[in-house]
Amino acid sequence: MGTLEKKLKELNIEYIKATVEEGGIRVDQLFFHDPDGNMIELCNCDNLPVIPLPLNAFQSYSLTDRNVRRQQQFQAQKFEHPVQI
């Protein structure tokens, strides 16, 4: 994190530093804005333990996925049954 802070200072980029600690795991974070105003977070997330996903996690899908599938079905129906003008 020190190297990242040094580079941000060299580039004269304002940033905020934070630390999150839970269950004995500590993660350091740096937050700053890119030229478009989007907030960027850099962290030493390699400190976080990797928790395997259950097998059935791959069978479910999010609401966004469902909406995309509905849109694809709608588009397919438009081409199957075009409107005559």
Secondary structure, DSSP 8 states (H G I E B T S, - for coil): -HHHHHHHHHTT---EEEEEEETTEEEEEEEEE-TTS-EEEEE-GGGS------GGGGT---HHHHHHHHHHHHHHHHHHS----
